Amino acid sequence: MRAASARGKVFLLCLGLALVTAALYWPITSHPFILYDDEQYVTANPHVITGLSVANFKWAFTNSEAANWHPLTWLSHQLDCQLFGQNAGRHHLVNLLLHIANTLLLLLFLRGATGALWRSAMVAALFAWHPLHVESVAWASERKDMLSTLFWLLALMAYVRYVHSQGRGQKSEVRGQKTNARVYYAASLFFFALGLMSKPMVVTLPCVLLLLDYWPLQRLGGSRWQWAGGRALLVEKIPFFALALAGSAVTYLVQTGGGAVWATPWPERLANAVIAYARYVIKLFFPGDLALVYSHPDHWPVTLALGAALLLAVWTAVALQGWRARPWLAFGWLWFLGTLVPTIGLIQVGAQSMADRYTYIPSIGFFIALVWAVAESPRLQGRLQLGRLLAFGSLAGCVALTAIQIQYWQDNIRLFRHALEVSPDNYIAANCLGKAYEKVGDYPHALACYAAAVQTEPRFPQSQFNYAISLMRQGDPAGAFTHLNAAAALEPHNADIQFDLGVYFAEHGSWTNAAACFRQALADRPGFAPAQQQLNRLQTAHPEVK
């Protein structure tokens, strides 16, 4: 009877989490695609919009587009296009269903690992309804977050089953249990590999498995480190670390080859990392002023970086001080710190200083530490009503703020105007807002946004390019040429920039330069039909151009 009652509670909690999450996020099923990455991932990618095929399957596993190797993410987008075409709401619905699945898997994983049902449910609810996660769910391009987390949680669940099938670390003498252990271990490794093929951020999973050995699985001999047992656990993780190393190597090669790694000085990277950690903690507690993108400043103040580093050191010391008496605190904090490392900016990829979407997996550790800390607080012992009030208040606040944040995703103009309101010098948001105005035919506002983006950060090639095209539309070819040249210098292997620069040269009688640009566009994007057509037309009209 007790087992049936426990299963009933789990079922009802899962049902409640699923229904509330679905109702909260349902508005995204009527939202459009976003003019930031969605074109590259879905709407303007010929290998995606044509759906599943043998050629597209091969492309998914062999391309380095978007400066990442994540073939399962590409296949997922291809499947969506095969089923729904370019119906943005259906693409978002798939993200929502995956977010619900991740929420329920998180509840089941924590309950299986810790045995604590209500605490696990609280962590899952915070994960499902926290405003920082709106970006991951409401943005079609962040399908990689949804998929990688799904496989991450499945890998953790399989690992917990692997440990439990061994009798919590004791060698089983039952042949069937040994077989089950090997199956669960292989399943964990398999899901980890799938996660790496969805988003390389999951490379930190082997370290989280070691944290699980410490708590709650207690495979390290309780509160005392036993070197022999610890060494065996490290050896046990070698296949996981080998996969992580391979995934990291592939990702680094793809990102450097795709020009996504910025040559930021090391002091600036370290400053941004410690400040980003502090900002993430603040936003987890007080999730205000959230934006789709936070641009990277030229320079962080030294005092701000030192203050953030000091805060980080103090928080870490507090978490580790009671690692024997309060293992969940050290576990959750180290999960949070460690899983953010791939995206914290030590290797600067892209122009952002931080991103809400990067907290999707790391926040789980933070929520575990927070929920267990509150539940174990002496002031709440025996005060059940106060504990329930705190839980209800925090979840109600998350739901209210998430509902507000989702509203900003109703259209591109609203989304990027909000980003500029909370981050006035955000040149990436200004560039995207210009594209949004351009799409609705408001060319004067688009021109103003591009001009502001270029003025804020002249080294950003996309805004230079968009500003040039906008100036050309406004009848200023000389100004357009200046900014096209600047964009080409910043991103010399961008086929679109080379093509438009070639068109400009052709229209102004510089045939040799035009031909060179069209050839460069074809070299950068083989099979680029417009460039080939322009080159053929040019060579037909001017045979002297070779």
Buried (B, 14 or more C-beta within 10 A) or exposed (E): EEEEEEEEEBEEBBEEBBEBBBEBBEBBBEBBBBBBBBBEBBBEBEBBBEBBEEEBBEBBEEBBBBBBBBBBBBBBBBBBBBEBEEBBBBBBBBBBBBBBBBBBBBBBBBBBBBEBBBBBBBBBBBBBBBBBBBBBBBBBBBBBBBBBBBBBBBBBBBBBBBBBBBEEBEEBEEEEBBEBBEBBBEBBBBBBBBBBBBBBBBBBBBBBBBBBBBBBBBBBEEEEEEEEBBEEBEEBBEBBBEBBEEBBEBBBEBBEEBBBBBEBEEEBBBBBBBBBBBBBBEBBEEBEEBBBBBBBBEEBEEEEBEBBBEBBEEBBEEBEEEBEEBBBBBBBBBBBBBBBBBBBBEBBBBBBBBBBBBBBBBBBBBBBBBBBBBBBEEEEEEEEEEBEEBBEEBBEBBBEBBBEBBBBBBBBBBBBBBBBEEBEBBBBBBBBBBBBBBBEEBBEBBBBBBBBBBEBBBBBBBBBBBBBBBBBEBEBBEBBBBBBBBBBEBBEBBBBBBBBBBBBBBEEEBBEBBBBBBBBBBEBBEEBEBBBEBBEEBBEEBEEBE
